Amino acid sequence: MRFIGGGAFTYDELERASCRLANGFRAAGLALGDHVAFLLENRLELLIFAWGAQRAGLYFTPVPTHLKAEEVSYILADSGAALVAASAQHTVTLRDLQPALRNVRHWLTVDGPEPGFLALADFLEGQESTPSAMEFEGAAMLYSSGTTGRPKGVKRRLVAAPFGAEQLSPMYRHHGMTSETVLLSPAPLYHAAPLRSVMAVHRLGGSVIAMNRFDARALLESIETFGATHVQVVPTMLHRLLDLPKHVRESYDLSSLRCLIHAAAPCPIATKQALIDWLGPIVNEYYGGTEGVGITYITSQEWLDHQGSVGRAIIGEPHIMGDDGQELPIGATGLIYFANGPAFEYHNAPEKMDEVTNDRGWITLGDIGRLDKDGFLYLVDRRSFVINSGGVNIYPQEVEETLLKHPGIVDAAVFGVPNTEFGEEVKAIVQMNAPVRHPDATAAALIAFCRERISHVKCPRSVEFIDVMPRSESGKLLKAQLKQAYWRQGTQPCP
C-alpha cells in the first residue's frame, strides 16, 4: 500500500498495525457492534483504523474531511461513535464539539499529543501486534444522501462471523481483480466506492496506490510509474483526462492498464465513447448506491451494443414500477426497485426504510429508469432532487435551510443545473424581502453566507432572484417548474 507523497507499508506492516489497534479497541472497552469514527485525509492511518475496526468486529465511519463543524457533529452523534480519531488539522474543530458529544468516550489524534486528545502512540502502548483469539468481521457504516434532509447511516447487521469470512462482492470478479492487481485510487477514501475497492484489493492480496488528490496528468504519470492495472474514477475525472491535449495523453505508457472503472454519476455518451476510442475496450461501469441493495455492471463491448445503459444486474434483481405500484413492461419508464439484494437498515431511521421499501419488500434508490429486452438498465432521471455534482450527492433541503437563515431571504429553492464537467452544479433561486438593487453583489454575498456555514461543495455556484416563489395551494414548493427551464437549456445526463 502506497500513498503518493505520504509513505508506504507492506502487508506485514498493515497486519501488525491493525492487530495492535484492534487489541487497543478491546482494551478500551469496545465490544462487538460498537462504533468508531475517524476524520482523516488519505494517509496510512486511515486504512489502519479501517482494518483495525474491521477485525475487531466494530462499525466504523470515515467522516468526510471537507464537512463543516455542524455536519461533523451530526454524523458523530447519530452514529453513536464511542471513539473518534482525527489528524491534527481537525482537532481544533472537534475540541469545540467535545462537550456536546457525550457518546464519545475516547478522543485520539494520530499526529502527537493535543489538548483533549490522546496520542495514538499512547493508545497503542503495550498492545500486541498479533491477532486476538476473538476476531470478528466488523463493517463500515457509511452515510448515504437518501432523498432529502440529513444523510443516513447505511448499516448491515453483524453476525459475529470470524475475521476472514467476509465474502467479496461479485463486482470485483467482474473488474478482473486478483492478487496481481495494482489499483490506483485517485479519490478520497472516506467515499464508499474507493474505500470498498481498496479493502477488496487488500483481501485479494494485490497492491494499492492512493493519490492524495486527483490531478489528470499525475494520474497518467502514476499509471506509468507504478504499472497500475486498475483505476477507479468518477465522470468528472474522465472529463479532465479528456481535456488534456492529445499529445500529452499519448506521451504516457498506459499499457499496464487492464480496466478503467467509473461510477457514482451519469456519464455523457460522447465522453464514454471518447474514452473507449482512446484507451480501448477496457472502460467498465457499474451502477448502485451506498446501500448496495442492487448493482448493475457493463463492459465496454456491452456498452457499445447498448449505448447509454449502466448494465445488467450482478447483485439484486431490478424491477421497474409505475406510480400505481404495479410492475411495468420491458421498455417502460418508472421507478427502479431491486429485489433479493443484501439486507441493510438506515441507522436510527426506520421511517426512511419504509419510504424506500414497497409492499413486496423491494427497495428503491430513488432513480427512474427502464429495462430493455436483454435486461440492460438505462437511467432516465432521479425521482428526488438530490444533486449529483462530480460524484458527490448534495441535499438541496440542507442548502435551502441554510439560505433561509439569512435575514433578507423570504423563500429559497435549490436544485441541480447542467454542468459539462461535473454533471450538475448547485443553483439557488431566492425570494428576498426587499428589491434587489445589485444582483451580482447580492448573489456573491449569499454564496459567501452559505460557505461560512456548510461545505463549499454544497453551496450554490450561482443565485438568481424571483419576485414570488411558485408554490401549490398546499404550500408545496414547485421545484420541478423552476428546474425544467434550466435542463431544457443545458445538456441532459446520459439517458
Secondary structure, DSSP 8 states (H G I E B T S, - for coil): -EETTS-B--HHHHHHHHHHHHHHHHHTT--TT-EEEEE--SSHHHHHHHHHHHHBT-EEEE--TT--HHHHHHHHHHHT-SEEEE-HHHHHHHHHHGGG-TT--EEEESSS-BTTBEEHHHHTTT--SS--S--B--EE-EEE--SSSS-EEEE------BTT-----HHHHHTT--TT-EEEE-S-TTSHHHHHHHHHHHHHT-EEEE-SS--HHHHHHHHHHHT-SEEEE-HHHHHHHHHS-HHHHTTS--TT--EEEE-SS---HHHHHHHHHHH-S-EEEEE--TT-S-EEEE-HHHHHHSTTEEEEEEESEEEEE-TTS-B--TT--EEEEEES----EETT-HHHHHHHB-TTS-EEEEEEEEE-TTS-EEEEEESS--EEETTEEE-HHHHHHHHTTSTTEEEEEEEEEEETTTEEEEEEEEEESS--S-HHHHHHHHHHHHHTTS-GGGS-SEEEE-SS--B-TT--B-HHHHHHHHHHHS-----
